[in-house]
């Protein structure tokens, strides 16, 4: 079975999270996702993340924390998602590879339809970001 490693960016700005809606003609068309994509041969996960954000949305973000990898089996593929919480650094999201991009409160993630591999990730993100907000989000 084919294994796909993908870097996923949980891009945050002023306490909100960026999510993107997949184009209708894509796999899981109309579903929401975090920006990111497949790691290319010879590429580090950080390089993959930077490239995908540039290619999909024309933005830059700085990874500040990695969350545990998530493995999910689809009928034809095994996906290993490598999520990174990132601070938005530059650029306004452009709709290059998605049909919509919005900033939402972390708790609202539960209100959007994501591919099944994201279920646990969404709960981890909500917990992480709410904990971060409670601790005052001290920046050093």
N, C-alpha and C positions, 0 to 999 in steps of 0.2 A: 504494500500500500504506500502511496506517495505521501511524504511528510512535508508540510509547508511551515517554515518559520516566518513569522510576521512580527514586525515592530509596530506597536500601537501607541499613539500619543494621546494622553489625557491632558489636553491643553487647557490651562486655567488662566483666567484674567479677572481680577477684582472679584474673586469668589465664585465665578461662574465657569462652566465647562463647555467646550466647543464640541458639538456633534454635527454630523453630516448625514444627509439623506442620499442613499444610493440611487443612481439613475434607474428608471423603471425597467430598462432593458438589461440591467446587470443581474448576476446571481443575487438572490435576495433583494430584487428591485423594490424600491420604496421603503425598505427597512432603514433604520438609522444605524450609524456606526461611529466609532472614533476614528479619526484620520490615521493612516498608516498603510502598511502593505508588506508584500513579500520581500524577504531578504534575498539579495542577489549573491551569487557565488563570489567569495572573496571580500564581501562587504561586512563590516561590523554592524551590530544592531543600532548603534548610535548614528552611523553613516546612513543606514537604511532609513531611520527615522527622519533625519534631516532631508534626505532626498525626497522621500514620500511627501513630507509637508510642503516642500518647494514645488514638486510636480503637481500635487493634488489641489493645493490651496494658495500657493505663493506666499506662505508665511514662514517665519522662523520662530522656533521655540527652544528653550533650554531644558533638557532633562534634569530634574532635581531629585527624583526618587524612582527606583524601579519597584514594581509590585511583583508578586510571585507569578511565574509563567502559568498559563492556562492551556491545558490540552483538551481538544475536543475531536471526537470521531464523527465525521460525516460519512455517508455511504461510500463515496469515491475517494475521500482524502482524510488524512490525519492532520489537524491544524494545531500548531503550537504558537500561542499568542504571547508576546513579550511586552507587557504594558509598562509604560513610563509616564509618571506624572511630570508634566512640563509646565514651565512658566512661559506664557506668550511673550515673545521678544520683539517681533517686528512684523508689519504687514497686516492688512485687513484681508480676511478670507475671500478668495476668488473662487467662483464655482467652475473649476477646471475639470474635475473628475467626479463631481457630485451635483445634484440638482438643488440642494438647499444646504446652508450652513447656519447654525444658530448657537447663541450662547444661552445656557440655561442654568438654573440652580441645580446643584448636585442631586437633591432629593427628587427633582423632576425627571431624572433618568428613568425611573420606574414607569413613567407615563408614555414612553416611546417604545416602539417595537424594534428590537435589536435581534440579530441572528442568535440562535441558541447558545453559541460558544461564549456569549457575553454575559449570561445570567449571573454567574458568581462574580465576575469582574465588576459589574454595576454595583453590587452590594459592597464589594471591597472599596470601590471608589467613594461611594457615599460615606462609608464609615471613616475612611482615611481623611477625606476633605472636611467632614463635619468635626472630626477630632482636631484637625489642623486649625479650623476656624475657632474652636473653643479655646485652644491654647494661645490664641492671639496672633498666630501666624507671624511670629518674630522673625524678622529678616536680618541677617548679619552680614 
